[in-house]
Amino acid sequence: MAVYTADPTCEYYILKVTRSPTILETNKSDSWGNTFAKGTHVVEGLYYNKNNRSRFGYKLLHDKPAIVYTYAILQFFILQFQHRGK
């Protein structure tokens, strides 16, 4: 999904959702240093980092889980990858 950002160098971030939207039952922090209050509507996932050396252009950041406000979601989209021989 595309996620809103206030980063002046980027229009949006791309997030792979790993958990369905939820309402937090307790305060929670993510690996990026963001803290979210109990009762907040969020999704959890992993960001993609722009990678010009990759043939796909993005690399999934497996080691830094993120939490995102559901209202920051700009667009849902489905990525389909084609693999040779399949």
mmCIF file as gemmi writes it, N, C-alpha and C atoms, coordinates in Angstrom:
data_model
loop_
_atom_site.group_PDB
_atom_site.id
_atom_site.type_symbol
_atom_site.label_atom_id
_atom_site.label_alt_id
_atom_site.label_comp_id
_atom_site.label_asym_id
_atom_site.label_entity_id
_atom_site.label_seq_id
_atom_site.pdbx_PDB_ins_code
_atom_site.Cartn_x
_atom_site.Cartn_y
_atom_site.Cartn_z
_atom_site.occupancy
_atom_site.B_iso_or_equiv
_atom_site.pdbx_formal_charge
_atom_site.auth_seq_id
_atom_site.auth_asym_id
_atom_site.pdbx_PDB_model_num
ATOM 1 N N . MET Axp A 1 ? 0.832 -1.158 0 1 0 ? 1 A 1
ATOM 2 C CA . MET Axp A 1 ? 0 0 0 1 0 ? 1 A 1
ATOM 3 C C . MET Axp A 1 ? 0.885 1.233 0 1 0 ? 1 A 1
ATOM 4 N N . ALA Axp A 2 ? 0.37 2.293 -0.503 1 0 ? 2 A 1
ATOM 5 C CA . ALA Axp A 2 ? 1.063 3.574 -0.457 1 0 ? 2 A 1
ATOM 6 C C . ALA Axp A 2 ? 0.629 4.298 0.813 1 0 ? 2 A 1
ATOM 7 N N . VAL Axp A 3 ? 1.596 4.868 1.528 1 0 ? 3 A 1
ATOM 8 C CA . VAL Axp A 3 ? 1.348 5.508 2.812 1 0 ? 3 A 1
ATOM 9 C C . VAL Axp A 3 ? 1.824 6.956 2.752 1 0 ? 3 A 1
ATOM 10 N N . TYR Axp A 4 ? 0.994 7.867 3.244 1 0 ? 4 A 1
ATOM 11 C CA . TYR Axp A 4 ? 1.348 9.285 3.304 1 0 ? 4 A 1
ATOM 12 C C . TYR Axp A 4 ? 2.605 9.496 4.133 1 0 ? 4 A 1
ATOM 13 N N . THR Axp A 5 ? 3.418 10.456 3.709 1 0 ? 5 A 1
ATOM 14 C CA . THR Axp A 5 ? 4.584 10.85 4.482 1 0 ? 5 A 1
ATOM 15 C C . THR Axp A 5 ? 4.747 12.368 4.446 1 0 ? 5 A 1
ATOM 16 N N . ALA Axp A 6 ? 5.274 12.916 5.509 1 0 ? 6 A 1
ATOM 17 C CA . ALA Axp A 6 ? 5.593 14.347 5.55 1 0 ? 6 A 1
ATOM 18 C C . ALA Axp A 6 ? 7.029 14.587 5.087 1 0 ? 6 A 1
ATOM 19 N N . ASP Axp A 7 ? 7.708 13.537 4.649 1 0 ? 7 A 1
ATOM 20 C CA . ASP Axp A 7 ? 9.08 13.616 4.164 1 0 ? 7 A 1
ATOM 21 C C . ASP Axp A 7 ? 9.121 14.443 2.874 1 0 ? 7 A 1
ATOM 22 N N . PRO Axp A 8 ? 9.825 15.566 2.853 1 0 ? 8 A 1
ATOM 23 C CA . PRO Axp A 8 ? 9.839 16.418 1.659 1 0 ? 8 A 1
ATOM 24 C C . PRO Axp A 8 ? 10.562 15.797 0.467 1 0 ? 8 A 1
ATOM 25 N N . THR Axp A 9 ? 11.332 14.723 0.686 1 0 ? 9 A 1
ATOM 26 C CA . THR Axp A 9 ? 12.071 14.089 -0.406 1 0 ? 9 A 1
ATOM 27 C C . THR Axp A 9 ? 11.312 12.933 -1.05 1 0 ? 9 A 1
ATOM 28 N N . CYS Axp A 10 ? 10.114 12.649 -0.536 1 0 ? 10 A 1
ATOM 29 C CA . CYS Axp A 10 ? 9.372 11.485 -1.01 1 0 ? 10 A 1
ATOM 30 C C . CYS Axp A 10 ? 7.872 11.761 -0.948 1 0 ? 10 A 1
ATOM 31 N N . GLU Axp A 11 ? 7.138 11.405 -2.008 1 0 ? 11 A 1
ATOM 32 C CA . GLU Axp A 11 ? 5.691 11.64 -2.026 1 0 ? 11 A 1
ATOM 33 C C . GLU Axp A 11 ? 4.928 10.66 -1.141 1 0 ? 11 A 1
ATOM 34 N N . TYR Axp A 12 ? 5.416 9.425 -1.043 1 0 ? 12 A 1
ATOM 35 C CA . TYR Axp A 12 ? 4.765 8.384 -0.259 1 0 ? 12 A 1
ATOM 36 C C . TYR Axp A 12 ? 5.765 7.269 0.021 1 0 ? 12 A 1
ATOM 37 N N . TYR Axp A 13 ? 5.44 6.422 0.98 1 0 ? 13 A 1
ATOM 38 C CA . TYR Axp A 13 ? 6.218 5.214 1.249 1 0 ? 13 A 1
ATOM 39 C C . TYR Axp A 13 ? 5.388 4.016 0.818 1 0 ? 13 A 1
ATOM 40 N N . ILE Axp A 14 ? 6.054 2.91 0.501 1 0 ? 14 A 1
ATOM 41 C CA . ILE Axp A 14 ? 5.352 1.683 0.15 1 0 ? 14 A 1
ATOM 42 C C . ILE Axp A 14 ? 5.5 0.712 1.308 1 0 ? 14 A 1
ATOM 43 N N . LEU Axp A 15 ? 4.377 0.137 1.737 1 0 ? 15 A 1
ATOM 44 C CA . LEU Axp A 15 ? 4.334 -0.76 2.885 1 0 ? 15 A 1
ATOM 45 C C . LEU Axp A 15 ? 3.702 -2.086 2.492 1 0 ? 15 A 1
ATOM 46 N N . LYS Axp A 16 ? 4.356 -3.181 2.877 1 0 ? 16 A 1
ATOM 47 C CA . LYS Axp A 16 ? 3.756 -4.512 2.74 1 0 ? 16 A 1
ATOM 48 C C . LYS Axp A 16 ? 3.028 -4.786 4.051 1 0 ? 16 A 1
ATOM 49 N N . VAL Axp A 17 ? 1.72 -4.911 3.997 1 0 ? 17 A 1
ATOM 50 C CA . VAL Axp A 17 ? 0.929 -5.147 5.205 1 0 ? 17 A 1
ATOM 51 C C . VAL Axp A 17 ? 1.114 -6.588 5.656 1 0 ? 17 A 1
ATOM 52 N N . THR Axp A 18 ? 1.439 -6.773 6.935 1 0 ? 18 A 1
ATOM 53 C CA . THR Axp A 18 ? 1.647 -8.109 7.483 1 0 ? 18 A 1
ATOM 54 C C . THR Axp A 18 ? 0.564 -8.494 8.49 1 0 ? 18 A 1
ATOM 55 N N . ARG Axp A 19 ? -0.29 -7.519 8.819 1 0 ? 19 A 1
ATOM 56 C CA . ARG Axp A 19 ? -1.361 -7.777 9.791 1 0 ? 19 A 1
ATOM 57 C C . ARG Axp A 19 ? -2.566 -6.923 9.432 1 0 ? 19 A 1
ATOM 58 N N . SER Axp A 20 ? -3.728 -7.488 9.55 1 0 ? 20 A 1
ATOM 59 C CA . SER Axp A 20 ? -4.964 -6.766 9.221 1 0 ? 20 A 1
ATOM 60 C C . SER Axp A 20 ? -5.119 -5.52 10.083 1 0 ? 20 A 1
ATOM 61 N N . PRO Axp A 21 ? -5.872 -4.524 9.58 1 0 ? 21 A 1
ATOM 62 C CA . PRO Axp A 21 ? -6.119 -3.328 10.387 1 0 ? 21 A 1
ATOM 63 C C . PRO Axp A 21 ? -6.698 -3.707 11.75 1 0 ? 21 A 1
ATOM 64 N N . THR Axp A 22 ? -6.277 -2.974 12.763 1 0 ? 22 A 1
ATOM 65 C CA . THR Axp A 22 ? -6.701 -3.276 14.127 1 0 ? 22 A 1
ATOM 66 C C . THR Axp A 22 ? -6.78 -1.987 14.95 1 0 ? 22 A 1
ATOM 67 N N . ILE Axp A 23 ? -7.407 -2.094 16.099 1 0 ? 23 A 1
ATOM 68 C CA . ILE Axp A 23 ? -7.42 -1.01 17.076 1 0 ? 23 A 1
ATOM 69 C C . ILE Axp A 23 ? -6.525 -1.455 18.224 1 0 ? 23 A 1
ATOM 70 N N . LEU Axp A 24 ? -5.524 -0.659 18.546 1 0 ? 24 A 1
ATOM 71 C CA . LEU Axp A 24 ? -4.569 -1.045 19.583 1 0 ? 24 A 1
ATOM 72 C C . LEU Axp A 24 ? -5.24 -1.152 20.95 1 0 ? 24 A 1
ATOM 73 N N . GLU Axp A 25 ? -4.923 -2.22 21.653 1 0 ? 25 A 1
ATOM 74 C CA . GLU Axp A 25 ? -5.463 -2.438 23 1 0 ? 25 A 1
ATOM 75 C C . GLU Axp A 25 ? -4.559 -1.858 24.073 1 0 ? 25 A 1
ATOM 76 N N . THR Axp A 26 ? -3.303 -1.565 23.699 1 0 ? 26 A 1
ATOM 77 C CA . THR Axp A 26 ? -2.34 -0.929 24.606 1 0 ? 26 A 1
ATOM 78 C C . THR Axp A 26 ? -1.49 0.043 23.784 1 0 ? 26 A 1
ATOM 79 N N . ASN Axp A 27 ? -0.763 0.916 24.443 1 0 ? 27 A 1
ATOM 80 C CA . ASN Axp A 27 ? 0.198 1.763 23.736 1 0 ? 27 A 1
ATOM 81 C C . ASN Axp A 27 ? 1.239 0.859 23.088 1 0 ? 27 A 1
ATOM 82 N N . LYS Axp A 28 ? 1.725 1.239 21.914 1 0 ? 28 A 1
ATOM 83 C CA . LYS Axp A 28 ? 2.67 0.383 21.206 1 0 ? 28 A 1
ATOM 84 C C . LYS Axp A 28 ? 3.648 1.229 20.405 1 0 ? 28 A 1
ATOM 85 N N . SER Axp A 29 ? 4.898 0.772 20.313 1 0 ? 29 A 1
ATOM 86 C CA . SER Axp A 29 ? 5.931 1.444 19.518 1 0 ? 29 A 1
ATOM 87 C C . SER Axp A 29 ? 6.41 0.513 18.414 1 0 ? 29 A 1
ATOM 88 N N . ASP Axp A 30 ? 6.921 1.11 17.332 1 0 ? 30 A 1
ATOM 89 C CA . ASP Axp A 30 ? 7.469 0.289 16.252 1 0 ? 30 A 1
ATOM 90 C C . ASP Axp A 30 ? 8.984 0.443 16.188 1 0 ? 30 A 1
ATOM 91 N N . SER Axp A 31 ? 9.598 -0.241 15.233 1 0 ? 31 A 1
ATOM 92 C CA . SER Axp A 31 ? 11.059 -0.237 15.081 1 0 ? 31 A 1
ATOM 93 C C . SER Axp A 31 ? 11.604 1.079 14.552 1 0 ? 31 A 1
ATOM 94 N N . TRP Axp A 32 ? 10.735 1.968 14.115 1 0 ? 32 A 1
ATOM 95 C CA . TRP Axp A 32 ? 11.139 3.251 13.554 1 0 ? 32 A 1
ATOM 96 C C . TRP Axp A 32 ? 11.078 4.371 14.595 1 0 ? 32 A 1
ATOM 97 N N . GLY Axp A 33 ? 10.743 4.021 15.849 1 0 ? 33 A 1
ATOM 98 C CA . GLY Axp A 33 ? 10.697 5.013 16.914 1 0 ? 33 A 1
ATOM 99 C C . GLY Axp A 33 ? 9.372 5.738 17.045 1 0 ? 33 A 1
ATOM 100 N N . ASN Axp A 34 ? 8.339 5.245 16.357 1 0 ? 34 A 1
ATOM 101 C CA . ASN Axp A 34 ? 7.007 5.854 16.442 1 0 ? 34 A 1
ATOM 102 C C . ASN Axp A 34 ? 6.201 5.186 17.544 1 0 ? 34 A 1
ATOM 103 N N . THR Axp A 35 ? 5.466 5.979 18.317 1 0 ? 35 A 1
ATOM 104 C CA . THR Axp A 35 ? 4.634 5.452 19.394 1 0 ? 35 A 1
ATOM 105 C C . THR Axp A 35 ? 3.169 5.746 19.085 1 0 ? 35 A 1
ATOM 106 N N . PHE Axp A 36 ? 2.316 4.763 19.338 1 0 ? 36 A 1
ATOM 107 C CA . PHE Axp A 36 ? 0.89 4.858 19.039 1 0 ? 36 A 1
ATOM 108 C C . PHE Axp A 36 ? 0.099 4.584 20.311 1 0 ? 36 A 1
ATOM 109 N N . ALA Axp A 37 ? -0.929 5.37 20.529 1 0 ? 37 A 1
ATOM 110 C CA . ALA Axp A 37 ? -1.723 5.286 21.757 1 0 ? 37 A 1
ATOM 111 C C . ALA Axp A 37 ? -2.78 4.185 21.671 1 0 ? 37 A 1
ATOM 112 N N . LYS Axp A 38 ? -3.133 3.663 22.821 1 0 ? 38 A 1
ATOM 113 C CA . LYS Axp A 38 ? -4.235 2.714 22.941 1 0 ? 38 A 1
ATOM 114 C C . LYS Axp A 38 ? -5.474 3.317 22.264 1 0 ? 38 A 1
ATOM 115 N N . GLY Axp A 39 ? -6.207 2.483 21.511 1 0 ? 39 A 1
ATOM 116 C CA . GLY Axp A 39 ? -7.417 2.936 20.837 1 0 ? 39 A 1
ATOM 117 C C . GLY Axp A 39 ? -7.185 3.466 19.429 1 0 ? 39 A 1
ATOM 118 N N . THR Axp A 40 ? -5.921 3.523 18.994 1 0 ? 40 A 1
ATOM 119 C CA . THR Axp A 40 ? -5.579 4.022 17.658 1 0 ? 40 A 1
ATOM 120 C C . THR Axp A 40 ? -5.832 2.947 16.601 1 0 ? 40 A 1
ATOM 121 N N . HIS Axp A 41 ? -6.376 3.343 15.457 1 0 ? 41 A 1
ATOM 122 C CA . HIS Axp A 41 ? -6.587 2.44 14.326 1 0 ? 41 A 1
ATOM 123 C C . HIS Axp A 41 ? -5.293 2.371 13.509 1 0 ? 41 A 1
ATOM 124 N N . VAL Axp A 42 ? -4.719 1.161 13.378 1 0 ? 42 A 1
ATOM 125 C CA . VAL Axp A 42 ? -3.425 1.005 12.705 1 0 ? 42 A 1
ATOM 126 C C . VAL Axp A 42 ? -3.381 -0.259 11.841 1 0 ? 42 A 1
ATOM 127 N N . VAL Axp A 43 ? -2.362 -0.317 10.983 1 0 ? 43 A 1
ATOM 128 C CA . VAL Axp A 43 ? -1.966 -1.547 10.307 1 0 ? 43 A 1
ATOM 129 C C . VAL Axp A 43 ? -0.484 -1.741 10.602 1 0 ? 43 A 1
ATOM 130 N N . GLU Axp A 44 ? -0.038 -2.98 10.55 1 0 ? 44 A 1
ATOM 131 C CA . GLU Axp A 44 ? 1.369 -3.287 10.763 1 0 ? 44 A 1
ATOM 132 C C . GLU Axp A 44 ? 1.943 -3.864 9.485 1 0 ? 44 A 1
ATOM 133 N N . GLY Axp A 45 ? 3.216 -3.595 9.254 1 0 ? 45 A 1
ATOM 134 C CA . GLY Axp A 45 ? 3.831 -4.11 8.042 1 0 ? 45 A 1
ATOM 135 C C . GLY Axp A 45 ? 5.312 -3.828 7.965 1 0 ? 45 A 1
ATOM 136 N N . LEU Axp A 46 ? 5.832 -3.986 6.744 1 0 ? 46 A 1
ATOM 137 C CA . LEU Axp A 46 ? 7.244 -3.767 6.46 1 0 ? 46 A 1
ATOM 138 C C . LEU Axp A 46 ? 7.366 -2.783 5.306 1 0 ? 46 A 1
ATOM 139 N N . TYR Axp A 47 ? 8.269 -1.831 5.454 1 0 ? 47 A 1
ATOM 140 C CA . TYR Axp A 47 ? 8.483 -0.858 4.392 1 0 ? 47 A 1
ATOM 141 C C . TYR Axp A 47 ? 9.364 -1.427 3.289 1 0 ? 47 A 1
ATOM 142 N N . TYR Axp A 48 ? 9.176 -0.901 2.103 1 0 ? 48 A 1
ATOM 143 C CA . TYR Axp A 48 ? 10.083 -1.145 0.987 1 0 ? 48 A 1
ATOM 144 C C . TYR Axp A 48 ? 11.004 0.066 0.882 1 0 ? 48 A 1
ATOM 145 N N . ASN Axp A 49 ? 12.275 -0.19 0.614 1 0 ? 49 A 1
ATOM 146 C CA . ASN Axp A 49 ? 13.246 0.878 0.404 1 0 ? 49 A 1
ATOM 147 C C . ASN Axp A 49 ? 13.535 0.967 -1.09 1 0 ? 49 A 1
ATOM 148 N N . LYS Axp A 50 ? 13.507 2.177 -1.636 1 0 ? 50 A 1
ATOM 149 C CA . LYS Axp A 50 ? 13.819 2.364 -3.057 1 0 ? 50 A 1
ATOM 150 C C . LYS Axp A 50 ? 15.249 1.912 -3.298 1 0 ? 50 A 1
ATOM 151 N N . ASN Axp A 51 ? 15.43 1.051 -4.293 1 0 ? 51 A 1
ATOM 152 C CA . ASN Axp A 51 ? 16.734 0.461 -4.587 1 0 ? 51 A 1
ATOM 153 C C . ASN Axp A 51 ? 16.94 0.47 -6.095 1 0 ? 51 A 1
ATOM 154 N N . ASN Axp A 52 ? 17.683 1.417 -6.578 1 0 ? 52 A 1
ATOM 155 C CA . ASN Axp A 52 ? 17.892 1.551 -8.019 1 0 ? 52 A 1
ATOM 156 C C . ASN Axp A 52 ? 18.747 0.435 -8.603 1 0 ? 52 A 1
ATOM 157 N N . ARG Axp A 53 ? 19.455 -0.296 -7.75 1 0 ? 53 A 1
ATOM 158 C CA . ARG Axp A 53 ? 20.285 -1.402 -8.25 1 0 ? 53 A 1
ATOM 159 C C . ARG Axp A 53 ? 19.474 -2.672 -8.489 1 0 ? 53 A 1
ATOM 160 N N . SER Axp A 54 ? 18.31 -2.771 -7.874 1 0 ? 54 A 1
ATOM 161 C CA . SER Axp A 54 ? 17.456 -3.94 -8.036 1 0 ? 54 A 1
ATOM 162 C C . SER Axp A 54 ? 16.662 -3.832 -9.325 1 0 ? 54 A 1
ATOM 163 N N . ARG Axp A 55 ? 16.396 -4.951 -9.957 1 0 ? 55 A 1
ATOM 164 C CA . ARG Axp A 55 ? 15.621 -4.909 -11.194 1 0 ? 55 A 1
ATOM 165 C C . ARG Axp A 55 ? 14.164 -4.567 -10.904 1 0 ? 55 A 1
ATOM 166 N N . PHE Axp A 56 ? 13.709 -4.748 -9.673 1 0 ? 56 A 1
ATOM 167 C CA . PHE Axp A 56 ? 12.342 -4.405 -9.293 1 0 ? 56 A 1
ATOM 168 C C . PHE Axp A 56 ? 12.245 -2.983 -8.739 1 0 ? 56 A 1
ATOM 169 N N . GLY Axp A 57 ? 13.381 -2.381 -8.387 1 0 ? 57 A 1
ATOM 170 C CA . GLY Axp A 57 ? 13.389 -1.003 -7.921 1 0 ? 57 A 1
ATOM 171 C C . GLY Axp A 57 ? 13.183 -0.807 -6.427 1 0 ? 57 A 1
ATOM 172 N N . TYR Axp A 58 ? 12.743 -1.846 -5.707 1 0 ? 58 A 1
ATOM 173 C CA . TYR Axp A 58 ? 12.501 -1.726 -4.267 1 0 ? 58 A 1
ATOM 174 C C . TYR Axp A 58 ? 12.995 -2.972 -3.554 1 0 ? 58 A 1
ATOM 175 N N . LYS Axp A 59 ? 13.433 -2.79 -2.31 1 0 ? 59 A 1
ATOM 176 C CA . LYS Axp A 59 ? 13.881 -3.912 -1.486 1 0 ? 59 A 1
ATOM 177 C C . LYS Axp A 59 ? 13.082 -3.891 -0.182 1 0 ? 59 A 1
ATOM 178 N N . LEU Axp A 60 ? 12.531 -5.032 0.209 1 0 ? 60 A 1
ATOM 179 C CA . LEU Axp A 60 ? 11.756 -5.144 1.438 1 0 ? 60 A 1
ATOM 180 C C . LEU Axp A 60 ? 12.69 -5.106 2.65 1 0 ? 60 A 1
ATOM 181 N N . LEU Axp A 61 ? 12.366 -4.256 3.618 1 0 ? 61 A 1
ATOM 182 C CA . LEU Axp A 61 ? 13.16 -4.139 4.842 1 0 ? 61 A 1
ATOM 183 C C . LEU Axp A 61 ? 12.594 -5.099 5.894 1 0 ? 61 A 1
ATOM 184 N N . HIS Axp A 62 ? 13.08 -6.333 5.878 1 0 ? 62 A 1
ATOM 185 C CA . HIS Axp A 62 ? 12.555 -7.412 6.728 1 0 ? 62 A 1
ATOM 186 C C . HIS Axp A 62 ? 12.764 -7.184 8.216 1 0 ? 62 A 1
ATOM 187 N N . ASP Axp A 63 ? 13.8 -6.451 8.592 1 0 ? 63 A 1
ATOM 188 C CA . ASP Axp A 63 ? 14.201 -6.38 9.997 1 0 ? 63 A 1
ATOM 189 C C . ASP Axp A 63 ? 13.675 -5.167 10.761 1 0 ? 63 A 1
ATOM 190 N N . LYS Axp A 64 ? 12.782 -4.358 10.142 1 0 ? 64 A 1
ATOM 191 C CA . LYS Axp A 64 ? 12.259 -3.169 10.832 1 0 ? 64 A 1
ATOM 192 C C . LYS Axp A 64 ? 10.741 -3.076 10.669 1 0 ? 64 A 1
ATOM 193 N N . PRO Axp A 65 ? 9.986 -3.812 11.481 1 0 ? 65 A 1
ATOM 194 C CA . PRO Axp A 65 ? 8.526 -3.735 11.402 1 0 ? 65 A 1
ATOM 195 C C . PRO Axp A 65 ? 8.025 -2.315 11.675 1 0 ? 65 A 1
ATOM 196 N N . ALA Axp A 66 ? 6.963 -1.957 10.986 1 0 ? 66 A 1
ATOM 197 C CA . ALA Axp A 66 ? 6.392 -0.617 11.113 1 0 ? 66 A 1
ATOM 198 C C . ALA Axp A 66 ? 4.925 -0.696 11.518 1 0 ? 66 A 1
ATOM 199 N N . ILE Axp A 67 ? 4.465 0.366 12.164 1 0 ? 67 A 1
ATOM 200 C CA . ILE Axp A 67 ? 3.048 0.545 12.461 1 0 ? 67 A 1
ATOM 201 C C . ILE Axp A 67 ? 2.637 1.845 11.781 1 0 ? 67 A 1
ATOM 202 N N . VAL Axp A 68 ? 1.465 1.832 11.141 1 0 ? 68 A 1
ATOM 203 C CA . VAL Axp A 68 ? 1.008 2.993 10.379 1 0 ? 68 A 1
ATOM 204 C C . VAL Axp A 68 ? -0.448 3.278 10.732 1 0 ? 68 A 1
ATOM 205 N N . TYR Axp A 69 ? -0.776 4.563 10.918 1 0 ? 69 A 1
ATOM 206 C CA . TYR Axp A 69 ? -2.174 4.946 11.114 1 0 ? 69 A 1
ATOM 207 C C . TYR Axp A 69 ? -2.977 4.56 9.875 1 0 ? 69 A 1
ATOM 208 N N . THR Axp A 70 ? -4.172 4.018 10.067 1 0 ? 70 A 1
ATOM 209 C CA . THR Axp A 70 ? -4.986 3.64 8.904 1 0 ? 70 A 1
ATOM 210 C C . THR Axp A 70 ? -5.37 4.852 8.072 1 0 ? 70 A 1
ATOM 211 N N . TYR Axp A 71 ? -5.503 6.034 8.689 1 0 ? 71 A 1
ATOM 212 C CA . TYR Axp A 71 ? -5.87 7.215 7.909 1 0 ? 71 A 1
ATOM 213 C C . TYR Axp A 71 ? -4.731 7.702 7.017 1 0 ? 71 A 1
ATOM 214 N N . ALA Axp A 72 ? -3.51 7.17 7.216 1 0 ? 72 A 1
ATOM 215 C CA . ALA Axp A 72 ? -2.372 7.561 6.38 1 0 ? 72 A 1
ATOM 216 C C . ALA Axp A 72 ? -2.29 6.749 5.089 1 0 ? 72 A 1
ATOM 217 N N . ILE Axp A 73 ? -3.182 5.767 4.939 1 0 ? 73 A 1
ATOM 218 C CA . ILE Axp A 73 ? -3.168 4.932 3.738 1 0 ? 73 A 1
ATOM 219 C C . ILE Axp A 73 ? -3.686 5.749 2.558 1 0 ? 73 A 1
ATOM 220 N N . LEU Axp A 74 ? -2.88 5.841 1.529 1 0 ? 74 A 1
ATOM 221 C CA . LEU Axp A 74 ? -3.254 6.593 0.341 1 0 ? 74 A 1
ATOM 222 C C . LEU Axp A 74 ? -3.884 5.703 -0.725 1 0 ? 74 A 1
ATOM 223 N N . GLN Axp A 75 ? -3.341 4.499 -0.885 1 0 ? 75 A 1
ATOM 224 C CA . GLN Axp A 75 ? -3.826 3.625 -1.945 1 0 ? 75 A 1
ATOM 225 C C . GLN Axp A 75 ? -3.423 2.187 -1.668 1 0 ? 75 A 1
ATOM 226 N N . PHE Axp A 76 ? -4.352 1.269 -1.941 1 0 ? 76 A 1
ATOM 227 C CA . PHE Axp A 76 ? -4.05 -0.152 -1.905 1 0 ? 76 A 1
ATOM 228 C C . PHE Axp A 76 ? -3.726 -0.593 -3.322 1 0 ? 76 A 1
ATOM 229 N N . PHE Axp A 77 ? -2.787 -1.479 -3.478 1 0 ? 77 A 1
ATOM 230 C CA . PHE Axp A 77 ? -2.525 -2.046 -4.79 1 0 ? 77 A 1
ATOM 231 C C . PHE Axp A 77 ? -1.949 -3.433 -4.611 1 0 ? 77 A 1
ATOM 232 N N . ILE Axp A 78 ? -2.055 -4.229 -5.656 1 0 ? 78 A 1
ATOM 233 C CA . ILE Axp A 78 ? -1.577 -5.607 -5.618 1 0 ? 78 A 1
ATOM 234 C C . ILE Axp A 78 ? -0.349 -5.703 -6.508 1 0 ? 78 A 1
ATOM 235 N N . LEU Axp A 79 ? 0.726 -6.221 -5.937 1 0 ? 79 A 1
ATOM 236 C CA . LEU Axp A 79 ? 1.945 -6.45 -6.715 1 0 ? 79 A 1
ATOM 237 C C . LEU Axp A 79 ? 1.946 -7.876 -7.208 1 0 ? 79 A 1
ATOM 238 N N . GLN Axp A 80 ? 2.185 -8.048 -8.474 1 0 ? 80 A 1
ATOM 239 C CA . GLN Axp A 80 ? 2.282 -9.377 -9.044 1 0 ? 80 A 1
ATOM 240 C C . GLN Axp A 80 ? 3.668 -9.527 -9.657 1 0 ? 80 A 1
ATOM 241 N N . PHE Axp A 81 ? 4.354 -10.591 -9.275 1 0 ? 81 A 1
ATOM 242 C CA . PHE Axp A 81 ? 5.685 -10.846 -9.804 1 0 ? 81 A 1
ATOM 243 C C . PHE Axp A 81 ? 5.641 -12.065 -10.706 1 0 ? 81 A 1
ATOM 244 N N . GLN Axp A 82 ? 6.325 -11.979 -11.812 1 0 ? 82 A 1
ATOM 245 C CA . GLN Axp A 82 ? 6.412 -13.113 -12.711 1 0 ? 82 A 1
ATOM 246 C C . GLN Axp A 82 ? 7.782 -13.746 -12.51 1 0 ? 82 A 1
ATOM 247 N N . HIS Axp A 83 ? 7.794 -15.062 -12.364 1 0 ? 83 A 1
ATOM 248 C CA . HIS Axp A 83 ? 9.025 -15.792 -12.195 1 0 ? 83 A 1
ATOM 249 C C . HIS Axp A 83 ? 9.263 -16.646 -13.43 1 0 ? 83 A 1
ATOM 250 N N . ARG Axp A 84 ? 10.495 -16.66 -13.882 1 0 ? 84 A 1
ATOM 251 C CA . ARG Axp A 84 ? 10.813 -17.483 -15.056 1 0 ? 84 A 1
ATOM 252 C C . ARG Axp A 84 ? 10.582 -18.956 -14.746 1 0 ? 84 A 1
ATOM 253 N N . GLY Axp A 85 ? 10.016 -19.666 -15.699 1 0 ? 85 A 1
ATOM 254 C CA . GLY Axp A 85 ? 9.807 -21.101 -15.541 1 0 ? 85 A 1
ATOM 255 C C . GLY Axp A 85 ? 8.587 -21.485 -14.732 1 0 ? 85 A 1
ATOM 256 N N . LYS Axp A 86 ? 7.764 -20.508 -14.332 1 0 ? 86 A 1
ATOM 257 C CA . LYS Axp A 86 ? 6.573 -20.842 -13.539 1 0 ? 86 A 1
ATOM 258 C C . LYS Axp A 86 ? 5.348 -20.236 -14.172 1 0 ? 86 A 1
